[in-house]
Amino acid sequence: MSDGGIHPAKPFPEAAHLTLQDGQMRRNLGHATRTIRAKREKTVLELPDWEELREAGSSLKAHVMANLEPLLLQLEQSVTRAGGVVHWARDAEEARAIVTRLVQGTGAKDVVKVKSITTDEINLNGALEAAGIHTLETDLAELIVQLAHDKPSHILVPAIHKNRAEIRELFVRELGLPDLSDEPRELAGAARTYLRKKFLSAKVAISGANFAVAATGTVGVVESEGNGRMCLTLPDTLITLMGIEKVLPQWQDLEIFLQLLPRASTAERMNPYTSFWTGVHAGDGPKAFHLVLLDNGRTRVLEDEVGRQALHCIRCSACLNVCPVYERAGGHAYGSVYPGPIGAILTPQLIGMEHENANTLPFASSLCGACYDACPVKINIPEVLVHLRARAVEHKKAHSSLPTLEGSAMTVMAWVFGDASRFAFAQKLARLGQGPLVKEGKIGPLPGLLGGWTETRDLKQVPKESFREWWGKNK
């Protein structure tokens, strides 16, 4: 079974070249992200202590990373004490085997799922289908993606690349509803009717987790539609797959994240449905609860002092909604269930920088810094991007016998910039050679290999006199 949910099939530049040709997708994405940004800005400004909340969230996440092992062991003890069962999965293969075995143990052939990017990370649906178990996505956007045999393109809104007319056509074709309009209320109602009998008959549900509290063994999911609440309460067996970084020390820590997450993600003051459960209770909810704790490369990420910031992510998608590269290229260009800026730093680390396609993702950024400003837990994504770019270059150099053209050019530039007299001489040469390229005081598109970089960027012309020359005359 492939870990296809997280392994990019193509390098980012190649994949983006294809997605950029989809004009409808770009229009859908542009409209959606602009709308979310505007709403988010309004709700964030309502909190005078927003920056203090961000700092608190960042500090808490750093504390968790520094104490991950004891917190996870405490979580296991608390869940077990409350009647749940904890399983440890080193990688995707082990996690898939554990969940498949648990479902098969119930005899169920159908399961309902709460939206979970962690299950997508390990391609859990594919493993269950291969074992003869049908999985039904109950989140509206995930259902749309599933019915279309498509892939998610956004962390929070997986079907953000589709508009309502496209969704209407999909429902007409897949659900057999020829009289359906493209009104959002009617589309949601059609999905609700389709899902309701599935909720009432399902014996097993699978979920992810937004948070888990080590001290109490409480696991939580936040969502906007109510489908999660149905999955978490009606079936006899609940199986939760959780990345090990989602643990929090104390119940009161939720006070911070339940203010940060909804405003940063859906631009809401609080999530419409916030569900917490602690083990099992007779006559209330599932009769059996299993918590699968997934590593799948996370402890390797933890070893990197700079890169480990990626594990602070609370999956709000704020960085995607402000990223100019994501808005134009779309989520599918990243080739992973983690698209956008956070995917560009998380995916390569989870699967290894040696992956020839994943190591192109850190270059999928203009380094404008908008993602850092938007992140509710202050992940310095530009810093990690630059750090991973250096690692990617070093890996390429270590595994290539021939120098690259870019590498050779940088070596020459380093030699020139490393000596004041050489740098001054290079300035004089540039001043003499720029003549035909200057128009109205600017240097526009350059020929040859520099054409791609300068096609959308203007350079200032080299001045007639450098500062060093001026200083030499006037000091």
KAMOLIN-V788624 format. One record per residue. N is the residue number from 0. PHI is phi in whole degrees, -180 to 180 (none if undefined). NEAR is the number of other ideal C-beta (glycine too) atoms within 10 Angstrom. D_CENTER is the distance of its C-alpha to the mean C-alpha in whole Angstrom. Layout:
n: {N,N}
phi: {PHI,PHI}
near: {NEAR,NEAR}
d_center: {D_CENTER,D_CENTER}
This chain:
n: {0,1,2,3,4,5,6,7,8,9,10,11,12,13,14,15,16,17,18,19,20,21,22,23,24,25,26,27,28,29,30,31,32,33,34,35,36,37,38,39,40,41,42,43,44,45,46,47,48,49,50,51,52,53,54,55,56,57,58,59,60,61,62,63,64,65,66,67,68,69,70,71,72,73,74,75,76,77,78,79,80,81,82,83,84,85,86,87,88,89,90,91,92,93,94,95,96,97,98,99,100,101,102,103,104,105,106,107,108,109,110,111,112,113,114,115,116,117,118,119,120,121,122,123,124,125,126,127,128,129,130,131,132,133,134,135,136,137,138,139,140,141,142,143,144,145,146,147,148,149,150,151,152,153,154,155,156,157,158,159,160,161,162,163,164,165,166,167,168,169,170,171,172,173,174,175,176,177,178,179,180,181,182,183,184,185,186,187,188,189,190,191,192,193,194,195,196,197,198,199,200,201,202,203,204,205,206,207,208,209,210,211,212,213,214,215,216,217,218,219,220,221,222,223,224,225,226,227,228,229,230,231,232,233,234,235,236,237,238,239,240,241,242,243,244,245,246,247,248,249,250,251,252,253,254,255,256,257,258,259,260,261,262,263,264,265,266,267,268,269,270,271,272,273,274,275,276,277,278,279,280,281,282,283,284,285,286,287,288,289,290,291,292,293,294,295,296,297,298,299,300,301,302,303,304,305,306,307,308,309,310,311,312,313,314,315,316,317,318,319,320,321,322,323,324,325,326,327,328,329,330,331,332,333,334,335,336,337,338,339,340,341,342,343,344,345,346,347,348,349,350,351,352,353,354,355,356,357,358,359,360,361,362,363,364,365,366,367,368,369,370,371,372,373,374,375,376,377,378,379,380,381,382,383,384,385,386,387,388,389,390,391,392,393,394,395,396,397,398,399,400,401,402,403,404,405,406,407,408,409,410,411,412,413,414,415,416,417,418,419,420,421,422,423,424,425,426,427,428,429,430,431,432,433,434,435,436,437,438,439,440,441,442,443,444,445,446,447,448,449,450,451,452,453,454,455,456,457,458,459,460,461,462,463,464,465,466,467,468,469,470,471,472,473,474}
phi: {none,-78,-89,-61,-67,-126,-92,-63,-81,-135,-62,-56,-58,-70,-66,-66,-59,-77,-68,-66,-82,-91,-63,-65,-60,-65,-67,-59,-68,-61,-63,-66,-69,-64,-64,-64,-60,-64,-67,-63,-58,-67,-73,-67,-67,-71,-101,-68,-107,-56,-66,-68,-65,-60,-66,-65,-62,-63,-65,-64,-65,-63,-63,-62,-62,-77,-130,-63,-61,-63,-67,-68,-66,-66,-61,-59,-62,-69,-65,-63,-62,-88,101,-91,-125,-107,-123,-112,-121,-73,-149,-63,-61,-67,-64,-62,-65,-63,-65,-60,-63,-65,-67,-61,-64,-87,82,-74,-111,-135,-133,-103,-125,-84,-50,-151,-73,-69,-67,-67,-56,-100,55,-65,-57,-63,-65,-68,-61,-63,-91,82,-113,-87,-107,-118,-75,-106,-68,-58,-66,-66,-63,-60,-62,-65,-64,-85,53,-107,-124,-60,-125,-153,-66,-91,-121,-58,-105,-63,-81,-112,-97,-69,-66,-67,-68,-61,-61,-64,-66,-60,-74,-90,-104,66,-123,-64,-93,-71,-93,-101,-70,-53,-63,-72,-64,-64,-64,-64,-66,-63,-63,-63,-83,-59,-70,-68,-60,-73,-106,-69,-101,-134,-125,-124,-135,-98,-151,-82,-150,-143,-98,-62,-67,-114,79,-81,-117,-135,-133,-114,-157,-116,-114,95,-64,-62,-60,-65,-69,-80,-118,-85,-67,-76,-125,-120,-117,-114,-103,-135,-65,-64,-77,-82,-72,-125,-67,-125,-58,-68,-64,-65,-54,-74,-74,-78,-95,-73,-62,-64,-68,-75,-99,-99,59,-108,-73,-156,-71,-58,-127,-120,-114,-127,-143,-129,63,-128,-138,-57,77,-142,81,-59,-84,-138,-129,-122,-113,-103,-94,-104,-90,53,99,-68,-68,-67,-63,-61,-71,-92,-63,-87,-68,-64,-55,-60,-76,-75,-56,-107,60,-88,74,-59,-67,-67,-73,-112,-83,-67,-72,-61,-60,-95,-86,82,-68,-66,-64,-80,66,-141,-69,-107,-91,70,-57,-67,-66,-67,-106,-88,-56,-61,-77,-66,-101,106,-66,-75,-66,-65,-93,-64,-76,-89,-65,-62,-92,-86,-159,-91,59,-72,89,-62,-65,-64,-65,-86,-64,-71,-115,58,-71,-82,-60,-58,-62,-69,-59,-63,-60,-73,-62,-63,-64,-64,-66,-63,-63,-65,-64,-69,-114,-131,-85,-113,-70,-83,-62,-64,-63,-65,-63,-67,-63,-64,-64,-62,-65,-67,-72,-81,-141,-61,-69,-66,-64,-63,-66,-63,-63,-65,-63,-64,-64,-73,-88,-81,-42,-67,-94,-87,-137,54,78,-130,-103,-88,-57,-95,-79,70,-67,-85,-62,-63,-74,-92,-62,-117,-136,-100,-110,-73,-68,-67,-65,-66,-141,-80,-62,-60,-67,-62,-65,-63,-82,-110,-68}
near: {15,10,18,17,21,25,17,24,10,14,18,24,12,14,21,21,13,13,19,14,9,15,8,12,22,17,11,20,25,12,12,19,21,12,12,22,17,10,15,21,12,11,16,19,10,9,14,7,10,17,11,11,19,18,14,18,23,20,13,18,24,16,14,21,17,11,14,18,11,10,21,20,12,18,27,19,14,20,26,14,12,17,15,22,16,18,18,15,21,12,13,26,14,17,25,25,14,18,27,18,11,19,23,14,12,16,8,18,14,15,25,24,28,25,25,24,19,22,29,26,26,28,21,26,22,17,21,23,12,12,16,9,19,12,20,19,23,26,24,23,21,23,25,22,21,20,18,16,7,15,17,26,27,22,25,20,23,27,25,24,24,23,16,14,10,17,24,19,14,19,22,15,12,15,15,8,16,8,6,17,12,15,11,12,8,16,20,13,12,19,22,14,11,17,22,11,9,15,19,9,11,22,17,26,26,26,25,23,20,25,20,25,24,24,16,18,24,20,29,20,23,22,22,17,18,13,24,25,17,21,30,24,15,17,24,14,21,25,26,26,25,22,22,22,22,22,22,24,17,12,13,10,21,18,11,22,23,17,19,23,25,21,26,25,23,22,19,15,11,13,18,13,16,17,19,17,22,18,20,17,13,7,5,9,16,23,14,17,24,21,23,25,23,26,21,23,21,20,14,15,21,20,9,17,8,15,21,21,25,26,24,21,24,22,17,25,27,30,26,29,30,23,25,12,21,28,18,15,26,25,27,19,26,29,26,30,24,27,28,32,31,26,27,30,30,28,27,27,25,25,22,12,19,14,17,13,20,27,24,22,32,24,17,23,24,10,14,14,14,20,27,19,12,23,26,26,25,18,25,18,28,18,16,25,21,15,18,24,16,12,19,20,17,11,16,16,11,8,9,10,4,7,12,12,9,11,14,11,13,13,11,11,12,9,10,14,11,9,11,9,7,12,14,14,12,16,17,12,10,12,15,9,10,13,8,6,15,14,10,7,8,11,17,13,14,15,8,6,10,12,10,10,11,15,10,7,10,13,15,9,17,18,11,7,12,15,8,12,14,11,9,11,8,6,5}
d_center: {23,20,16,15,12,11,13,14,17,18,17,15,18,20,17,17,21,21,18,20,23,22,23,23,19,19,21,19,16,18,20,17,15,18,19,16,17,21,20,18,20,23,22,21,24,26,25,28,26,22,22,24,21,19,21,22,18,17,21,20,17,19,22,20,19,22,24,21,24,27,24,23,27,28,25,27,30,29,28,31,33,32,32,29,28,26,25,23,21,21,19,18,21,23,20,21,25,25,23,25,28,28,28,31,33,33,34,31,31,28,25,23,19,17,14,12,9,10,13,12,10,14,16,18,19,20,22,24,25,26,28,30,27,26,23,22,19,20,18,19,16,15,19,19,17,19,22,21,20,17,14,11,10,7,5,9,11,11,14,14,15,19,21,24,27,24,23,27,28,26,27,31,30,29,30,33,34,36,37,33,32,29,29,26,28,30,27,25,29,29,26,27,30,29,27,30,32,29,28,32,33,30,31,27,24,20,18,15,15,14,16,19,23,24,28,28,26,24,21,19,17,17,17,19,21,23,22,20,24,26,24,24,28,30,29,31,29,25,23,19,17,15,13,16,14,14,18,20,24,25,25,26,23,21,23,21,17,19,20,17,14,16,17,14,12,15,17,20,22,21,19,22,22,21,22,23,25,27,29,31,34,37,37,34,31,30,33,31,27,25,22,21,19,17,17,16,15,14,18,18,15,17,20,19,20,18,15,15,13,10,11,12,8,9,6,8,7,10,9,8,11,13,12,15,14,11,14,16,15,12,9,12,13,10,11,9,7,4,5,6,7,5,4,8,9,8,8,12,13,12,14,16,17,20,18,19,17,14,16,16,12,13,16,13,14,17,17,18,16,15,12,14,16,14,12,14,14,15,13,14,12,15,17,14,14,18,18,16,18,21,21,20,23,25,24,25,28,29,29,31,34,35,33,31,32,29,30,34,34,32,34,37,35,35,39,40,38,39,43,44,47,45,42,45,46,43,43,47,46,43,45,47,45,43,46,45,41,42,42,43,42,38,37,35,34,35,37,35,32,32,31,28,27,30,29,27,29,32,34,36,40,41,43,47,47,45,45,46,49,50,50,52,55,54,54}
